[in-house]
Amino acid sequence: MSERQNAFTIKTNRLSDEVYNQLATYAKSRKLGDYISSLILRDLDETSTGRKVREDKKTYEMFEHIKNELSELKVLAQTTGFVGNNFKEEEPPKVPQLKEGKVADLENISGSLDDDDLEEYSDF
């Protein structure tokens, strides 16, 4: 940021008499700086408030759009039969609960291993 100036110059020949008299009153009471500062802070606050209003409006428009889309989806769901008393959710298949017991019945094993099969696993 640049260095602050100690004073600003105001060209009074471009001001109306009413504005000039008001500024002169504040200048004589040594409150002109505070008055100008309060005006600028008010302007800054109005600017941020205006921005907030625009953001709120955009948010409202977005919510309205989402609301409309949801209502269209509800209508579509009703016309295709996804909504109503006749529709039931599918239940997940029941998984049998594992119990302690034999893993395999060793009496009924059949099959054989070739020498080629054994060569594949000889590096173990």
BELJORA-V861614 format. One record per residue. N is the residue number from 0. RES is the residue in one letter. SS is DSSP state (a for helix, b for strand, c for the rest). OMEGA is omega as a letter, one per 40 degrees, with the letter a starting at -180 (999 if undefined). BURIAL is 1 if it has 9 or more other ideal C-beta (glycine too) atoms within 8 Angstrom, else 0. Layout:
# BELJORA-V861614
((N	RES	SS	OMEGA	BURIAL) (N	RES	SS	OMEGA	BURIAL))
This chain:
# BELJORA-V861614
((0	M	c	a	0) (1	S	c	a	0) (2	E	c	a	0) (3	R	c	i	0) (4	Q	c	i	0) (5	N	c	a	0) (6	A	c	i	0) (7	F	c	i	0) (8	T	c	i	0) (9	I	c	i	0) (10	K	c	a	0) (11	T	a	a	0) (12	N	a	i	0) (13	R	a	a	0) (14	L	c	i	1) (15	S	c	i	0) (16	D	a	a	0) (17	E	a	i	0) (18	V	a	a	0) (19	Y	a	a	1) (20	N	a	i	0) (21	Q	a	i	0) (22	L	a	i	1) (23	A	a	i	0) (24	T	a	i	0) (25	Y	a	a	1) (26	A	a	a	0) (27	K	a	a	0) (28	S	c	i	0) (29	R	c	i	0) (30	K	c	a	0) (31	L	a	i	1) (32	G	a	i	0) (33	D	a	a	0) (34	Y	a	i	1) (35	I	a	i	0) (36	S	a	i	0) (37	S	a	i	0) (38	L	a	a	0) (39	I	a	i	0) (40	L	a	i	0) (41	R	a	i	0) (42	D	a	i	0) (43	L	a	i	0) (44	D	a	i	0) (45	E	a	i	0) (46	T	a	a	0) (47	S	a	i	0) (48	T	a	i	0) (49	G	a	i	0) (50	R	a	i	0) (51	K	a	i	0) (52	V	a	i	0) (53	R	a	i	0) (54	E	a	i	0) (55	D	a	i	0) (56	K	a	i	0) (57	K	a	i	0) (58	T	a	i	0) (59	Y	a	i	0) (60	E	a	i	0) (61	M	a	i	0) (62	F	a	i	0) (63	E	a	i	0) (64	H	a	i	0) (65	I	a	i	0) (66	K	a	i	0) (67	N	a	i	0) (68	E	a	i	0) (69	L	a	i	0) (70	S	a	i	0) (71	E	a	i	0) (72	L	a	i	0) (73	K	a	i	1) (74	V	a	i	0) (75	L	a	i	0) (76	A	a	i	1) (77	Q	a	a	1) (78	T	a	i	0) (79	T	a	i	0) (80	G	c	i	0) (81	F	c	a	0) (82	V	c	i	0) (83	G	c	a	0) (84	N	c	a	0) (85	N	c	a	0) (86	F	c	i	0) (87	K	c	i	0) (88	E	c	i	0) (89	E	c	i	0) (90	E	c	i	0) (91	P	c	a	0) (92	P	c	a	0) (93	K	c	i	0) (94	V	c	i	0) (95	P	c	a	0) (96	Q	c	a	0) (97	L	c	i	0) (98	K	c	i	0) (99	E	c	a	0) (100	G	c	a	0) (101	K	c	i	0) (102	V	c	a	0) (103	A	c	i	0) (104	D	c	a	0) (105	L	a	a	0) (106	E	a	a	0) (107	N	a	a	0) (108	I	c	i	0) (109	S	c	a	0) (110	G	c	a	0) (111	S	c	i	0) (112	L	c	i	0) (113	D	c	i	0) (114	D	a	i	0) (115	D	a	i	0) (116	D	a	a	0) (117	L	a	i	1) (118	E	a	a	0) (119	E	a	a	0) (120	Y	c	a	0) (121	S	c	a	0) (122	D	c	i	0) (123	F	c	999	0))
